Amino acid sequence: MGCWRGPSTVLACLLLLRPLPSAACPAACRCSSGEVDCSEHALHEVPPSLSTNTSTLWLGYNFITVLGPRSMPPLPRLLLLSLPHNRLELIHSQALVGLGALQELDLSNNCLTALTPETFLPLTSLATLNLSSNRLGELEPGVLHALPQLRALLLPDNPWVCSCGILPLWRWLRHNKEKVQEKSLLLCRAPEQLNKYPIMAFGNESFRQCQATPLSAQHYITFLIIGPFSFMASIFFCTFLGSVTVVYRNLRREPHFWRRPAIHRGR
């Protein structure tokens, strides 16, 4: 057969039969059977050279502040991503693209103040989300609706602002009580008179003043356009009406300007 024609041919065949080398384990991590542990290494970013076979990634107790659009390499087999006790302030809307198989995400004990629905759209398989001990005051309505497979949610120890802005979160919590972990620890931080008041203790009557449909930006723009126009139109109309009134009164007071002089005939 062709593989036995000479030493060089044999070597070439053996090289072709060897499996392709897998990505090396990052220097700051420990790797074993798809599990990569990069915790407690003072990292400021996610290691870029991660194997696509990674199924579990531990990144806790580091100094990561931002997950940008290219911070995470595509990891199609990743099931668990753990990022607690970092300094995360921002997660870009494209940061988690390529993690479609992810089932558990731990973002606890960070500095997150806001999240957008687009951030979680790629996570169609996510079942557990831990957002406890951040700086969240409210959640946009679509954040949790972007996670169709969510089964467990942790939200305690956040400075929740119990005003009309928390209404979408409260509605989701009421309709998904079985998914919420540690419900008794969901407490208001503001306003001061509601400090430490349980969010789950609110009823429909608590948000009665929030039920009115708020005006959209288009409505405000319309008002800004119509308002000055109406004001100027009223000025022109009043000026015109005043002028017509003055002319009319002058005509009534001095009719001789418009009458022909009478001719007196002698007898």
Helices and strands as residue ranges (DSSP letters): G 2-4, H 7-17, E 30-32, E 35-37, E 56-58, E 66-67, E 80-82, E 90-91, E 104-106, H 117-120, E 128-130, H 142-145, E 152-154, E 160-161, G 164-166, H 167-175, G 177-179, E 180-181, G 183-185, E 188-190, G 192-194, G 199-201, G 204-210, H 217-253, G 255-258
